[in-house]
């Protein structure tokens, strides 16, 4: 079976997705749901040096305590396609690094393991991220080729039982997922939780992390996020992606940043901003049972309130059931 066929196994109708949910009901002694989650939706209509102040003011709302801690920023760095909005913007990553330093972090490092088998340093340079990280004196670690440690999964919906993880991310005190808000032709959406596929080393799991795809994308998302908790989310929705994401979609201006102290709440909020029903996104629905909050009743919006789009994001035909207008 070729890679594309294996990936297509995960494209299902809403009825099939709903029927599969019982298999993702927590079977493990793990409940990490906070009583309340906090999300801040910030206006940001361009990538510029002003992002640093926007982020600083937004992050102050959370009263984050990172003083003396090592912070790892995990952006979405997939590949470089000229003119395409597929990666977390370099200016936003650099701004986040500056803000965490300003908040007293002992160290800040950016780590990513791109899904495609590429020269990571070349992608880093072509994307503009190397230039921005050099400007703010922040190092980059290729998580695909970092020293790795085997860890037992805290949940095991994938059947992998154990997972190899980069030492750099295991040693970080504070992990920040920085996704680009995008649709995804295999998982519906790719947000802060799906972004964590990039911490899994390609030297152990292949490209584009093939073993995770074969074991089930949604199941692996939940296992990774249960085993390696995300402490904070900064989602890039200034220019998002709709349609045939995560690479071949079309740019969609949301003009928003989404900050959150709960990855499930972040992804539910981002999905709602996209005009989608988060409870229909399998990995969000599954994670909401024990990892975080997806219900509006359990989320405190610290900045502007959630406003729905007049036109939901375009999706691959297999995922149109995710739209709010879908009945």
N, C-alpha and C positions, 0 to 999 in steps of 0.2 A: 504494500500500500504506500503510495507516495505521500509526501508531506502535506500537499494540498488536500488530498482525500482524507487524511487523518484529521486535519483541521476542520474539514466540513462535517465530521461526525458530530460536532458540537453545535451545529446550526439546527435549531429545533423550533417547533411551533410553541405558542404560549401554552397550549394544552399539555404538550409533552414536558415543558418546563415545570408547570404546576404539578404534574404527576411525579416529577423527579424530586421535588422539594423534600418529601419525607426522608429521602436518603441523606439529606444534608442537615436534618434535625440533629442537634448536639447529642452525641453518644459518648462524650468525654466529660470528665469532671473538670470543667473549665467554664467560668462565667466572669468575663472581664467588662461587662456592661457598666458604665458609670450611671449614677442616678440621673444626672443631667449632662448634656453635652453643649458645647459652645461653638458657634459658627459666626464668622464675620464676613459679610459680602461687601466688598469694597469697590467703589467706582475707580476705574483706571482705563483710560481710552487710548493710551499710547505707550510704547516702550521708550523710556527716556530715563535720565538721571533722577527725575522726580520720583521714580519708583521707590527709592530708598526711604524717603520721608513718608510716602504713602504706607509702605510696609511697617515702618517704625510706629506710626500712629495706630495702625491696625493691630499690631502685635502687643502694644501697650494695653489694649483692652483685655487681654488674657492674663495680665500680671505673671508672665512666664518667669520662672526662676531657672536660669541657665548659668548663673554665676559659678565659675570654676569648673564647668562641665565641658566635655568634648562633644561637639555637635557634628553630625554627619548629614549633609544635604544630599538627597537622592533625586536628581532631576530626571526627566525623560529625554534621553539622548539616543535616538534610534539610528539615524543616518544623516547624511547631508544631501538634500535635493534643493538646488538653487530656487529660491522664490517660494518654497513650500513651508508651511507653518506646521512642522511635525515635531519639533523639539521644544522643551521648556526654554523660553527665551533667555539667552545669555545675560542680558541686562538684569532680568529678574533674579537669576541665580546669584549674580554678583551682589545685587541689592540685599538679598537675604543674608548672604555671608557678612556683609557690612553691618547689618542690623544685629545679628547674633553676637558679633564682636562688641558692638556698642552696648549690648545687654549684659556683657561680662563673661561671655563664653571663654573658657580656657584655650580652646582651639576649635577651628572650623575646617572641615575637609569636605570636598565634593567627591562622591563615589557613584559610579555607574558601570554596569556591564551591558553594553549595547547588545541587542538581540541578534543582529546580523554579524556574520564573521567578516569583520573589516579591520583595517588598521585603526585602532581606537584613537591613537594620537592624531592621525590624519583627520578623522571625523571631528575630533576636538578642535583642531585648528580651523578646518573649513567652516564649521558651524559658528565660529566666533567665540566659543566658550573659553578656549585657551587664552585669548587676548583679555577677556574680562576677568578671568581668575588671576591672571598675572597682574592686572591692574590693582586688584585688592589683596594681592599676596596670599592667595588661598591655594593649597595643593589639590591635585586631582589623583584619584586612585582608580585604576581599571579593575573593577570587581570581578571581571571575567578571569583575571590572571593573578589575583591576590592569593596569598597563603590562605588555605581553607581548613576548616574544622568541621568534623561531622557532629551533628546534633540530632537528638531524637525529636521527632515532631510532637508538638503538644496536642495536636489533633491529627487524625490520619484518614481523612476522607479520600485521599488519592491512592492510598495503599503503598506509598513510598516508605513509610515507617521512619526513615531517617533522611536527613538532608545535609548536603555540604554547604557551608556558608563562609563567606570571606571573613578573615580575622578582623579586618578593619571595621566592618560593620558590627561585629560582635563586641568589639572593645569600645564602641561609641556609647556615651551616656544618654544621648538625645538624638533620635532619628527623625528626620523631617522628610516626608515624601512631597516632592514638588512635580506633580504631573502636569502635562498639557491636557486640557479638557478636549477629549476626542471621542468620536465613535470608533467602533472596532468591529471588523467583519467576522470575528469569531466569538467575541464575548459581549457584543452589543455596545459596551462603552469601555474605555480605558481611563481610569481615574486614579485616585491615590493608592487603592489596594492593588489593582492590576499593575501599577507602576513598580511594585515590589518584585515582579518577575526579574527586573534588572539587577537584583542583588544576588541572584543565583548564578554561579559561575559557569560560563559557557564551556570551559575546559572539562567540566564534569558532566554537563547536561546537553551539550551540543548547541547548534545554532539552527533556528531561533529558539533555543531552549526546548528542543524537540521532545525530550522526555516528559516535560511538564505538559505539553500539548497532548501527548499520547495518554497520559494518566488522567486527563480532564482539566481543562483550563480553570473552570470555576472551582473545582475541588482543590486544585493546587493553590489558587489565590487564597482560599480560606486557610489552608494548612500553613502557608508561609506567614500570613498576617497574624495567625494565632501563635506561631512560634517566635516571630520577630516583631514585636509590637511597634506600631508607628506612634510617636509621641506628639507630632504636630504635622499639619498639612498646609501647604501654600500651593494652591492650584492656579495655573495660568489659564485664564479665560479671556484675556484681552483680545487675542485672536485665537479662536478655538477651531475645531475641525468637524465637519459633518460629512455625511455620505459614506464613501468607501474608505473609512479610516482603518488603520492608523497612519497609512502612508499616502494613499492615493485619493484621499477625500478633498473636499473644497473648504477654503477658509470661511469661517463664520465669526463675525465680530460680536462678541458678548460684552466687551468693555468692562469685564469684572475680574477681580481676584477673589478667591474663596479661601479663607483661613479657618482652621478648626483644630480643636484639641481631641478630636475623635474622628478616625478615618472613615468609619461607617457613616457618621453624620455628614462628613464632608462629601462623600460620594453620593449620598441620598440628596443632598442639597444641589450638587452639581448636576445630577441627573434631572432633578426638578427644573433647574435653570435651563436645561436643554429641551424642556417640554416633554420629558419622559416620566414614566411611573417607576420610581425606584423599587417598589415591591415586586415588579416584574423582572428586574435584573437579578438573575439567579444568585450570583455571588454576594450582592448587597443584601438580598433577602435572607440568605443563609447566615451571613456574618451578623446580621441584626438580631439573630436569636441569642447570641452570647458574646459578641465582641464589641458591640457599640450600638448606638441608637440611630434609627432611621425615621422614627415617627416625629412629626412636627411638634407633638405635645411634649416631647422629651428634649427638644433642642431650643436653647436660648440664642436668639439672633442679636448679637451685640452691636451691629451697625444697621444697615438698611434691611428691611424685611424682604422676604422671598417674593419675587414678582414673576409671574409666568409669561412665557413668550407667546406672542400672537401666532407664530408659526414654529412648531417644534422642529428640532433638527432633522434633516433627512437622514435616513438609515438604510442599510442594506435591506432588501426585501424580506429576508429571513427574520429581521428584528423589528419590523414595523409595528408589531403588537406592543412594543414598549411605549409607543406614543400615547399621550393623554387622550388624544382624539380617537384612539382605536377602541372599538367596542367589540 
